[in-house]
């Protein structure tokens, strides 16, 4: 055993004495084990594989043993738990969790994790001795093949998803054996449920993959965990299958966009996963009739992209969902208007646009905003605060004078636009919106004259503003407990619950239940953090409450 571990140490490499380190918390659940008189230890490449050197401490009256040690940053830590202080008492690590497996072709039976740089303590979770995951959790082993990518970011490859707060760079993936195979892996622990996720060639949004539409849900991959650990292995980055072994054919693709309805910009570029990793910088040239174009050589995989107009150094993205195309030959793409899927119509002179929203069915926040593609900077950074109507405290509005764009996208925000915006949770109320390509929806409008226009809508619906007189639920709703662990109850005092929708702060629906009861129990196992609870009663009234899930 010692000889094999020394070989593993040599393979993994020894970090220099002056390398930066991060504190890592190792934990093991000894439930079902008889702990010997020599206690519980952990050994690994971070402490020269010495089985008696790193003792673990029991946590209170539980069966959990922990220890915190320093591990070199940006490295793979390998380790095993020992029920004693010598190798004969070491756990047998399940093949699922071993560093070497059928996905990467390695031969190494140690546990592992990637230790990214950070000032906080990296908690690896209380893994069951000889098991794959903490008690009550399942392990999901993810692997992505970067073989067809021209380069791998110096910031590494990461995975972001529902299971870690959609934070790119937080969950780094490890290339466990050889940079030549370009296979990157990570193990995450989750409760039963369905989770969205995607891979990131780097550590920030804009460097994330464009998941092919054939296997995407709202632009993301999904995995459903029910009764067992799962291996989701060796998916080619940005695709739905393993990377092909043969060379991928390439074609010349000409991109064209009509900018005749746009204004206040200097140049135009195109951004896309297969084009430039959504970083932009692939500029189009201006031609006749305000048609901008560029010809690129791209492979035959699905291309997702958007155009951007740029003023100075500030880009403004199209508000439509990702454009999608699969080249099978040299192709010139159909001409569309910027921020639209259709051809441009003549642009009228600039006009005044009043944005107005009916919040009768909402709990009104301290501030109400409109955001959109028409501002500079656009969307959240260019938010416009609405003012309350003196004749009706449920109505809020603002007027943008001399609106220039012919076509634009927008949405209302009942609160901080960075975390709150219309998400249209009722699927029957989406006829007036288009998907934005990142799981949400935007309203859209095309100006047809220079006359002033009022865009008046009921918040989160396609109803025209002022057409509803349904009152809000206000104090009739009770949510308890709050904070909650695992589940909570929603109760109504004067009516019955028709629907409950749980959404994250960025608008993703994580639970949806229908009912016809005065009180219902909502299961929220696997959810942590702050969420919104949207309640609709059986006469159409709505209310929104916040809840903290632990």
N, C-alpha and C positions, 0 to 999 in steps of 0.2 A: 504493500500500500504506500509506504513512504517513497519508494522509488518512483512509482507512477505519479505521485503528487509533485515530486521534485521536477519531473519532466513537464507536468502541466504548468509549473511555475516558470520554467524556462521558456515555454511556448508563449505564455501570456506576457512575459517581459517584466523587468524590474524597473520601477520608476525611480528616478534619481532622488537623492537625499533632499534636494531643495525644491521638489515639485510641490505645487499647491495641493492641499488636501481638503476633503469635506467630511464632516461628521456623518456617519451612517449608523442607523439604529438597526441592529439585528435582533429578531424576536422569534421564539419558537414556542409552540403550544404542545406541552407534554401530556395532554389529556390521554388517558389509556396507557401511559407508560409508568413503570416503576422507576423513579429516579434513584440512582445509587448514591452511596456515601460520598463519592467524589464530585457530585454535582453535575451541572450541565455546562458544556463548553461549545464554543464555535471556533473553527480553524479555517484559514483560507490564505489566499495569496497576499492579503494585506498584512499578515503577521507571520509570514514564512512557514505556513502550514504546521505550526506547533500545537498539537492537540491539547496540551495542558496549560497553555499560556493565557487564554482568554476565557475566563470564567463568566458565566451569565448569572444574573440575579433574578430571583423569583419576585414577581409583582404581586404584593399583598397575599391574599389567600387564593389567588387564581392559579392556573396551571401554566401561566405564561412566564417565560424567562427572557430577559433582555440584556443587552449590553450595547454601548455606543463606542465606536472606535473611529480613528481617522483613516480614510482611504484616499489614495491619489485621485484627483479630479480627472474627468474625461478618460476614464479607464473602465475595463470590465473587472468587477470584483467576483472572485470565485470563492465558494465556501461550502462547508458542511457542518451540521450540528452533531454533537457527540453526547450521548447519555453516559458520561464518565469523563475521563481525561486521557484516553488513549484510543488508537485507531480501531481496535476490535469492537469498541462500543459506538462507532460512527453509524449514522443512519444510512439506510439504503435509499438513495435519491431516486424517485420514480423516473422512468425513461422520458416521460412528458417534460419534466423539469430539467433534465440534464443539458449541459452546455452542448454536447454533441447529440445530434438526432438525425432522423431520416431526411429532414428538410435541408440541413446544411452539410450533411455528409461527414460530420466530425465524429470523433471517438473520445469522449470526455464525460465522466459521470458526476461532475460537480454541479451544484447550484450556481447561479450567476445573476448578475444585474449590472446595468450600465450606471456608472456614477458620473452624472453631469456636474459641471461647475455650479456652485451655489453656496450661499452663506448660511442657509438653514440646514437643519438635520434631515437627511434623507431616510424616511421610514420605510423599510422593506416589507412591513406587515408581519403579523404573528403567524407564520406558516406552521402547519401541523407537522410534528416530527415524522419524517418518512412520507409526508404527504405532498400535495401539489399546491395548496392554497390555505388561507386562514379558514377557521371553522365558519360554516355558513356561506362561504364564497366559492365561486368557481374560477378556475384559471383559464384564460384565453391567451394562446400563444400566436402572435401575429408575425408574419414574415413577408417582407417586400423585396422584390428583386429589382435592383437598379441597373441591370446589365444594359438596357437600351437607352439609358440616359447619358448624355455627352459628358457630364461631370457630376460628382457628388459634392455638395456644399462642404466647405471647411467647418461649418457649424454642425455638421452631421445630419443624420436622418432621424426624424421623430414621428410620433403618431399623436394626433389630437382627436378627442371625442367626448361623448357624453360622460364617459367613465373618469375623466380627469379635468373637466371644466373647460374643454375646448381651448386648451392653452398650448399653442405650438412651441416646441422646444422644451417643454416640461418633462415629457416622457421620451427620452432619447432611446433610439434603437441601436443595437450592437451588431457590428460585423464580427462574428465570433471567431472565425478562423483565418480568412484570407480576403484581402481586399480584391483579389482577382475574381472571386465569385459574386461580389457585390450584393450578397444577401444580408439584409439587416433584420434583426429580430427584437421583440420585446414580449414580456409576459405581464398581463394585467389581471387584477383580481376584481371580480364583479359579482353582484347578486343576480338571480334569475331576472331576465328581462331582455328588451331589444335596445341596442345601442348604435348610434351613428358615429362614424369616425372617418378619418382620411389620413393619408401619409403626407409628410412635409419634407421636401428636400432643402432643409435649413431649419430655422427656428422662428419664423415669422410668417404671418398671413401674407399672401402674395407669392409665397414660395411653395404653396401647397399644390398637390396634384389636381388635375381636372379628371375626375372619375368618369369613365365612359358612361353614357346615358343608359346603356343596356343593363348595368348593375348598380345604378345610382338611385338614391331616394333623396330628393331635394339637394342633389349635387354631392351627396355623401355616400360612403359605403355603409352597410348595416350588418350587424351580427345579432342573432337571437340565441340566448343562453337559457336552457331550461332545466336539464337534469344532469349534465356532465360537463367536464372540461372540454374545451375545443381547441383544435389546431387549425388556424386559417393560414395556409402556408404558401409561400413562394409565388405571390401574385405579382405580376409585372407592374411596375409603377405606372399609374394612370390608366390601366386597362382592367379587363375583367377576367383575365386568364394568365397562365404562366407565359413567360417571355418565349417567343419563338427562337429556335436555334439557328434558323437560316437568316440571311440578310433581309431586312425589310425594304421593299421597293420604295423609291422616292418619286415624287411628282412635283411639277411646277404649278403653284397655286397663286392666282392673281386675286388680291383682295381689293374691293372697290367700295367706297362709301360716298354718298351724296351729302355734302355739307351746306347745301343751298338754304336750308331752314335754320342753320345754326349761326351764332354770332359771338363776337368777343372772344376770339381765339387766334393763336399764331400758327399753330401747326397741328397735325393729326398723327397719332400712332395707333398700332394694334397691339393688344396684349392677350396672351393665351398660354395655356399650360405647355403645349407642344411647341409653341413659337418662341417664348422667352421666359417661361416660368411665371407668367402673369406680372413680370416686372415692367413691361412696356419697353419703350426705346426702339421699337421697330417702326421707323417713320414712313409715312406715305408721302407721295409727291402730288402736288396740286396740278390738275389738268384743266381742260376746258369745262365750262359750265359748273364750276365748283365741285368737280368729281376728283376725289383723291384716291390714289391707288399705289400698290406695291406688289411685286411678284416674289414669292419665296419658294424655296425647295424644301418640301416637307415629306415625312414618311406617310405610309398609308393608314396609320392609326387615326382614330377619331380626333378631330380638332375642335376644341372649344375656345372661343375668343370673344372679345369685345373691342370696339373702337373707343379711343379717348381723344378729346380735343384739349389742347394745351395752351394756356395763357401764361407766358413767362415760363416759370418752372412748375406751375400748378396744373395737374391733369384733372379733367372732369370726365368721369366714366359714364358710359351709357347706362340708363336705368333699367333697360330690358334684361331678360334672362340671357345667359350665355348663348351666343350663336354657336351652332353645331354643324359640322360638315365632315364627311368621310371621303377623302380623295381616292379615286380609282384610276385616274388618268390626269394628264395635264388639264387644268380647269381654270376658268374665270368665273368667280362667284357672282351670283345675281346681285344687281345693284339695289341697295336699300338706303333709305334715308337714315341719317344719324339718329340714334335713340328710337328707332322704329323698325318693324319688320316689313314695312311697305315702302313704296316709292314716295318721294317727296311731292307735296302739293305746294303751289305757290304760297309764299309767305306774306301775310298781310303786314301792314305797318305795325310798329310797336303799340301795344294797348295795355290798359290797366286790368290786372287780374286780382280779384278779391277771393281769398281762401277763407272759407267759413265752415265751422264744424259744430254739429249738434251733439252735446255731451249729456243729454237728458238721461240716457241709460247707463251712465258711468259715474263712478266716484271721482270727482274732479280733483286733479292734483294742484299743487301750488302754482304751476305754470303750464301753459299749453303752447305747442309750437307746430309749425309746418316746416318740413325739410324736403329737399328735392334736388333734381339735376339742374335746375335753372339758376341756382345761386353760385357765387364764387367766393370762397370755396363751396363745393356742393355738399349736399346732404347734411349730416350732423354738424360739421364744422361751420356751415353757413346758416344754421337754424334761424328762423324768424319767429319771434314771440308774438302770439295772438293776444288780443285784448278782449275783455268780456263785453258783451252787448249790454248797454244800459237798460234795455227793455226786457231782456231775458238772460238771467244769470247762467243758463245752460249753453248759451251760444257764445262762441269765440271766433274772432276774425282778424285778418290783416290784409292790406292791399299792397301789391307790388306794382309800382308805376312803370309804365313804358317797358312792359315785358317784351323781350326780343325774340327768344326761341319760338319757332312755329310749333314744335312738339316737345313736351317735357313730361317728366314723371315726378310724383310727389307722394307724401303721406303725412298724416297728422300724428302728433305725439302728446299723449296725456301725461306729461311728466318729462323727466330728463331724457332727451333724444338719444343719449349714449346707451341707455339701457331699456328704454320704453318706446314703442311705436306701434301703430296699427299692425296686427298680425292676422286679422280675419279668421278667427278660430272656427267660425261656422262655415262649412264648405258650401252651403247654399248661398252665401253672401260673397262670392268671388267673381261674379260676372263682369264687374267693373274694374278688375285689377289684373295685372300680369305678374307671373313669377319673376323674382329678381335674380334667380340662379344660386342663391345662398340660403334657401329655405324660407324666404319671406315673400311679400307681395307689395307692389307699388300701384298707386293710382296713376292714370295717364290722361293727358288732354292735348288736343291739337287745335290751335287757334285758326279760325276760318275768316275772321274779319278784324278790323282795327277797333271795333266797339268794345267797351268795357264788359267784362264777364265776371259773374259771381259763381264760384264753384262751392256749393253748399251741400255737405254730406253728413249723414249720421255716422259717428265714429265707429270704426270697425265693421261697417256694413256698406252695401251698395244702395241703401235707401237715400232719397233726397232729404236734405235737412229740413226741419220744420214739419215733416209729415208724420212724426210720431209724438204721441202725448203720454207714452207709458212712463210711469214714475219709477224711481230707483228703489232698490230694496233697503238701502241704508242699514238701520239698526236691527232689521229682522233677521239678519244672518249671524249665526254663531259658529265659530270654528274653534275646536278644542280637541286635544291640547295644542298649544302654540307657544313655544317650539314643540315639535312632534318627532317621534322616532317610530318608523315602520308604518304607522297609519294615523289618521285623525278623523274626526266626525264633523260633518257639515249639517247644520240644522236651520230650519226656517220656522219662524213663529206663526206666520199668517197664511202660508201657502205651501205647496209641495215643490220639491226640487225636480226640475226637468233635465238639467244637464250640468255637469261639473267638468271644467277643462283646467288642467294644471299646465302652466307655461313657465319656462325659464325666463330669466331677466332679458335675454336677447330674443325672446319671442317664439322659441321652439316649443311645440306641444309635446309634453312628456307623459301625460295621462289624460284620458277622456272617458267619462262615464255618463250613461243615460239612466234616468230613474223616474219614479213617480211616488216618492216618499218624502215625508217631512224631515227625516234624518237619514243620512247614508254614511257608511264608513269608506274611506278612501285609502287604498293600499299604496304606500309610497316607498316600499322597500327598494333600496339601491339608490335613492335620491338624497343628496346632501346639499345644503345651501339655502338661499332665499328664492322663493318661487311666488308666482301669482296664482290665486285660486279664482277662476271666473265662474260665477254661479248664475244660472238662468232658471227662473221658476216657471210654473205651468201656465202663467198668464203673460209670459214674455218679458218680465222685468229682469234686469241683470244687475250684478254687483261684482266688484273685484276686491279681493282681500290679499294681503301678503301673509306668507307663512314661512317659518324657519324650520327646515328639516335637518335632523341630526343623525 
